[in-house]
Amino acid sequence: MGIGRGLLAGALLLAALYSESAQAQTAVFARRGDWEAYGGLSDGAKAPVCGITQKTNDRSLAIKFYQGDKTFTVHMTGKQWRLKENDEYAVTMSIYPGGDWVVEKSGATATRFTDGNTFLVFEVAVEELDMFVREFRAGSQMRFTFPKVEPGGWTVSLTGSNEISDAFDRCRRAQKASDGAILGQPLQWCFKSEGPTGEQIVEGCTAIIGAGLWTGKDAALPLNRRALGYEIKGDYDHVIADMTEVLRLQPSAAGYATRGRAHFVRADFSAATADFSKAAELTDDEPYAMIWRFLARRHVGPEGATELSASAAKLKDQDWPYAVIDFYLGRRSAEGMQAAAATPEQKCEAAFYLAEWLLLRANAAEATPLLQSAATTCPEGFVERSAALAELAKLPR
């Protein structure tokens, strides 16, 4: 079970909250309704950027500030708009109630981006940014009028803008600190799905946690990612500490399963069973959580098979790792379970789960080579690799 698949600490909302492309590597710091505040590195210049976005089914708005720029940028697009590339349009942007902040642009430019969409883009002097944020925070509506684009104008609700403004301000403070370095390598190490080592994930996440870019319940995200780094490193005491705080902030099946694995590897099987049971209460379609709960229960006593069989019956399909469940329930041989593993990743998992079965029977001699195989063939980031290394460390030499 690797990063981004199954109940894994680093998988929680990662695809939605971290964007990576040739143009940008950014993370979402807060999300309220249709609004998001984000920051990171953007564009070929790798300039630290802080932004606010709002997306609906037919329109989108983005407000971006790049470190060191003398302006901030407003991007808008709508599915029904008929914008001609490089043409200029008159736009008025205002915030209500109050209306103290109003921007009138006679030459907003229609610009085609690399994704093929055409946006209406204009710049506002950076001296206006602080006032914009204050009005954005306190306002209830943002209004755009542009007769040649949309005769009736566009009114955007500012519900949630207070929290979004706070997150945007935190990002801007990070831009100013150390020339925005915190929005570069540390952010990428913490959230990038492939490449960073466990040590780098921990280092990056620790740095951005210290910077206070996330607050309240949102702070669960970098803690969750750091727990993944600790799990890759095999530092399960820190996994438990971070995930306990994550679960206080945002209880989830993924969080309970992650902490349950840490308890399992530390041989606290009662605590592991409790966590996997809690994960099962929150989701009934996660086969890996079923497998780990069965193993934890079997370390405590003979129970578990009836529960595993009942849980497996609720699964929507019998794809891998269903063969592991069949093996544990006596419906498939060890050889049949291993033969069902079709990919190298599944084969390494099969080795690990067969080894765990043998350890339940105190057969360390046959389990050891299987654990060694899982430790060397499972990719870094797979929980089976980390767990195999931990199990090997506990075996007598």
Secondary structure, DSSP 8 states (H G I E B T S, - for coil): --TTSSS-GGGTTHHHHEEESSSEEEEEEEEETTEEEEEEEETTTTEEEEEEEEE-SSEEEEEEEETT-SEEEEEEEETT----TT-EEEEEEEEETT---EEEEEEEEEEE-TTS-EEEEEEEEGGGHHHHHHHHHH-SEEEEEETTTEEEEEEEE-TTHHHHHHHHHHHHHHHHGGGGGGGTHHHHHHH-SSS--HHHHHHHHHHHHHTT-S-GGGGHHHHHHHHHHHHHHT-HHHHHHHHHHHHHHS--HHHHHHHHHHHHHTT-HHHHHHHHHHHHHH-S--HHHHHHHHHHHHHHSS--HHHHHHHHTT-S---TTHHHHHHHTTSS-HHHHHHH--SHHHHHHHHHHHHHHHHHTT-HHHHHHHHHHHHHHS-TT-HHHHHHHHHHHHS--
